[in-house]
Each structure stands twice: as structure tokens, then as C-alpha cells.
Amino acid sequence: MPLSKSLSKIQKNQKGKNVTIHPKGRKFQKLATATLREDKIAAKKKAYNDRRSHELGRVKFIQDVMNLDSFQDKATFSLEETVIFIKEFISRDDEELEELKKKRRSNRPPANRQIILQQKRDFEMKELETGFLIPDLSDAKNVEFLRKWNQTFGSMSTLRQIRVNDKAQKVVGGSKNVVDSSISKSADVEMKE
């Protein structure tokens, strides 16, 4: 008999039966295992969706900046301009953070919102030092695609992304596009031969 792992199937098999489950029994152990599995899957889904929504917010911010009237005629952007965009993105909550710091009375712990905003800002600044993941704005096709992007996860997979540090340099191994990295590896092999 196949082993059912999902909680819904195990609960469905128990439905309608007025049998008590012994705490050290096999059925109870199966139910506990399935419950833990469901919790683990739900936590992974939540973490994945949070990470994707954060990535979506980054790209949306860059798209909004690029579609401003002052940048409408530019086909590509340099890495220095990209770093400026990243710094604007990181400082998006600075006004609220400063306001929370001013509201706090002396000898009082900071508010939870202040702690969250400060941690997010510190994490993004550290990521900028090591390599901030952002769409490649030095590629004209990528910029054109980003201007017309419909803000969905599915179309983000075709968007070429790179990692840029605070010194306006590309970080090695920062390309997220798998096709481009495999092409460059094959070109390197041909050049060595």
C-alpha cells in the first residue's frame, strides 16, 4: 500500500471513523509527520513568495525611475547611474525611519517598525557592498524590455540581471541569466584552444 504523505489524505482516511488515536500509535505518528511536513512546505512557500515579491519591488522601482521624463530618451545607463538608482531604492524608507527615531523618547527601546526598517536598510547596504542584484541597464534590449515590462513574475525570467557593487563594478558571477553564462563559458573554452 502506498504511503500517503499529505495531511489532507491522512485526514480524509480518518474521516467518518469514530476511533480514538493512541498518542504512541502508528496513526498518530503518521498524522504528526504529515502536519510537520505541511508546516515546512508552507514556510518554504512563504519564504519563496517573500523573496520574489521583494525582487519584484526592486525591478518595479527601477522601471519607475527609468520611465521618468528626464530618462525617457536614454537607451542605456552606465554602472555609475545604476548605483545611484540602487542608493535611491535603499533610501526609500529613510524619511519614515528618521521620523520614528525622532518620536522615540530617551531611555525607551525602539519601535518594532523602526527595527524592521533599520535591519532592511542595513541588509541592503551590505548587499550593495558585495553585489546588488539588479536588471542590466547597460544592455539596450534589456532597458527596452524593462520599459515595457508588465510587472509579472513570468516575464521577469527573461530579464537579464547582474550584480553591481558600491564601486560601480560588476561582481564576477553575478549574472542571473543561465543562457548567457553558459555561452560565455563555451566562448572562453574556444578562446583557450
N, C-alpha and C positions, 0 to 999 in steps of 0.2 A: 504494500500500500504506500503511495507517495506521501512524502512528508509535507504537510502544509505549513507554511511559514507565516502567512499573513494573518493578522489579528482578526480581520473580518471573516475569513474562512473558519477559523477556530471557533469564533463566537457563533457563527452560523450552525456549525455542527453541534454546539451545546444548546441551541435554541429549542425550546419545547420540551426539554428533558428536565424533570424536577429532581435531579441528582445533585447532591451536595459534593463539592470537590474538596478532597482532603488536602491540607496545606503541604504535605510532603509527598503528595501523589504525582503521578505522571502527567495527568491532565492539567494540574495546577502549574507544573513546571513548564509545560508547553505554552500555557496562557501567559505566564510571566515572560518567557523568552520572546513570544510574539509581541507583547506590549513594549518591551525594551527595544526590539527591532523597529517597531513603528515610530517610537520616540527618536531613535537615532536617524532614521530616514527623514523624519520631519525636520530635525535640526540641520541636517545636511542641505535639505531643500531651502530652508530659510537662509542659511549662510550663503548659498549659491545665488539666490534671488537678491539678497542684500548687496553682494559684490557686483552683480550685473546692474542693479539699479544705480549704484554709485558710479560705475563705469559709464552708464547711460547719461548720468548727470554731468559728468566731465565733458563728454562729447557734445552734449546739448549746449553747455556753456560756451565751448569753443565755436560751435556753429553760430550761436547768437552774436558773439564778438565778430566773427568773420562777416556776418551779414549786416553789420553796421554800415551806414552810408559812407563813412570815411575809408573803409576797407573794401568796398564793393568792387572797385576796379583792379585790385591786386590779384594776380593769378597764383602767386606762391608767396610764402612767408619764410624769412630766414629763421635760423635757430634762436637768434637773439630775441626776435619778436615772439617766437613761440614761448620762450622762457618768461617774457613779460606777461603773456596770456596766462601762463601757469600761475605766476605770482598773483595775478588778479583773481584767479579762481581760488587760490588758497586763502586770500584775504577777504573772501565774500562775507564772512560772518564776523569780521573784526569789530564793526560798529556795535553789534549786539553783545559781543564779548566785553568790550570796554564799558558798555552801559551796565552790564552785570557786575563788573569789578567796582564801578563807582557806587552802585546801590548797596554793596556789601558793607556791613558795619565792621568796625575793627574788632578783633578777637572773635570773629564768627567764622565758621567754616564756609567755603564757597558753595554756591548752589549747585545742584546736580547738572543743570543745563550749562553752567559755566565750566564745570569739569569736563563734560562731554565735548563742548566746543573747543576747549583748550587741547584736549587729547587728539581730537580730529586735526586741528591745525598743526600740532607737533608731529603727528604721524605723516601728514602730507609734506611738511617741510623736510623731514628726514628722507621721505621718498624722493623728493626733488634733489637732494644731495646725492643719492645713489642712482637715480634714474626714474623719472616720472613718465608713466605710460600715457601717451597722447597720440592723436592722429598725426600722420606725417604731413605737415603743411608745406614741405619743400617740394612735394610732388604735385604738379598741376592737375593731373587727373584725380588725385585724391581730394584736392581742395574743391574741385568742381563737383565731385560726388558728395562731399560733405555739405556744400551749399544747398544741394537739392535733397539732402537726406530726409527721410520721412519719420525719423525718430523711433524706429522699431529695432528690436534686438536682432531680428533676422538679417536685416540689411547691414548691421554693424560688422558681420563676419567678413564682408567684402572690403571693409575699410582697413587700409594698411596703417598699422600703429607702430610707433617707435618709442624708445626710452631716451629722454633728454635729461641731463643733469643741470645743476645750477650754474655751471660754467659754459652753458650753451654748447655742449658737446653731445654727440650721440654716444650712448653707452653700448659697448660691444655685447652682442647677443640680445639686444633689446627689441629686435623686430618680432612682432607677434604673427606676422603673415607667414605661414609654414611654406607656401609655394615659393615665395621669394628667397627664403633662406636655403631651401634645397637647390634652387637654381644657382645661387652664389657659391654653394659648396661644390657643385659639379663644375662650375667655371674655374674655381680655384684648383681643382684636380687637373683639369685640362691645361691650365697655365703651367703647372709644375712639370707636366710631361713634355 
